[in-house]
């Protein structure tokens, strides 16, 4: 019997309807650990709140998996930004160098160049990585005829850092696809400065180092003053928000400012085991095969670097159990054989009531399929995406409740948010459910990590001027 295909809304819970009811029951049962129950959702909420409390505490009774790190950015763009800035953006396989000119708080000119970061630089000695970055900056400055003047620079370094000031960022651990020896525990700004000064042809002052979420919040505030929360939903996943300093016990007495952007580093949520109650064998398999095992638990549940792999692992189980594709596993054993982009493509088929993309993805990994197999393939893409979106929406709801703003614009950047068709609509729906009555909107802050860094350099300059005025009075 041929099943009728109908378009499905991205906000509906994935449903499985097969021509074979017995097969349907078995598949649903096998995949049930991926469907978060109300109780589990409630527990995720409680655990996150507790980890936040511990992360902000002066003397926590145990270590939180949330870094809740000081970004040293107490202010947002105020429209007085003027001049030329450089920005760097490092976090993925492409490094970006950006030049911007600002006129009365608006970007009046911008130039961007991309440089591929080869794996030997992402995994080799740290010094080589920073020298490579300096080479790219020099190439950019030369090519764009920007030599002969001093540049103030903002450096987006999208990894967990402990900041000692706006221009000191000690790397806590590598994440995603980087693992260069000799950088953990070191100041990334110092390493960059050393590489820049070694060249002798660059005149650059690094004013600010920041996380990509921070850049996105700053960029979000440039677009809409009501922005107080930002996140990256891309290769990795993380968020930051504006916190009242009086609520950050661990900084009491250390800051005169009333508010500060706090980098949560929620990708690491659960690294201390607090989220194990939702962990499945497939999550364990994804972690085991990742570059940095036993770290970034939350991120590995759904971020772009891992969602395709999670999908592949689940299909591998289903085929091995004989529940799919006649029990043949095709290329499913190959790590990386299915990407997150493929999961997005399958999801868009679901929402259009089509099977074409789904067929192509299965063909690519050499799986023979009938209609039931295609429906299972779509169901799996749906439930893992639904789980990820539920998790990130739960956290967003908590932060909106915590900040109690009349309205909060949430700035978001990253490939998952941009290209996965379920993310935005379902997040809008679930956040409204999890934080009822809270007014918010989700706003794509395109290139937050790049332009946000340039804005951060401008803010750093302003803070410096204020400080020297106060000191001279
Ligand atoms: C990883 C990094 C984090 C970053 C996120 C998004 O989780 O540790 O710092 O913000 O990826 O790029």
Boltz pocket constraint, residues with backbone or C-beta under 6 A from the ligand:
constraints:
  - pocket:
      binder: B
      contacts: [[A, 91], [A, 157], [A, 158], [A, 159], [A, 160], [A, 173], [A, 175], [A, 176], [A, 211], [A, 212], [A, 213], [A, 232], [A, 234], [A, 235], [A, 236], [A, 237], [A, 238], [A, 239], [A, 265], [A, 267], [A, 268], [A, 299]]
      max_distance: 6.0
